[in-house]
């Protein structure tokens, strides 16, 4: 959760983190896990992780959806993100996914440049849409 909160602060949206540690753990390690992750650890300290889940596209089939790739600030630029991203690519190939998708903020130049090294396609024209828990129950 520390890394999740660090990412939210970096993305200028710390108030958006509403998941509890218990909910996070249950969703990943409970009886019906919905996400999987790889972690980067050094000297017993988790310095990064990549969380993904399976997304189904009616056009493309099963795809890996990279929810978050987080490397703590002190370890950025040291190859941790590359190790995690390379492991995700290996996982996607091993599981036979038709591809991998994710989002990146348009102002996050370091991340955009990182993904461009992989020759990733970065699309324009799509707008994010969502309903919060409150909106769901108020409908």
Protein Blocks (a to p, Z undefined) as FASTA:
>chain_A
ZZmmmmmmmnopaklpmbdfklmmmmmmmmbdcbdcddddeehiafbdcdddddddfkno
padddfbacddfklgonlmmmmmmmmmmmmmmmnopabdcddddfklmmlmmmmmmnopa
cdehiacddddfklmmmZZ
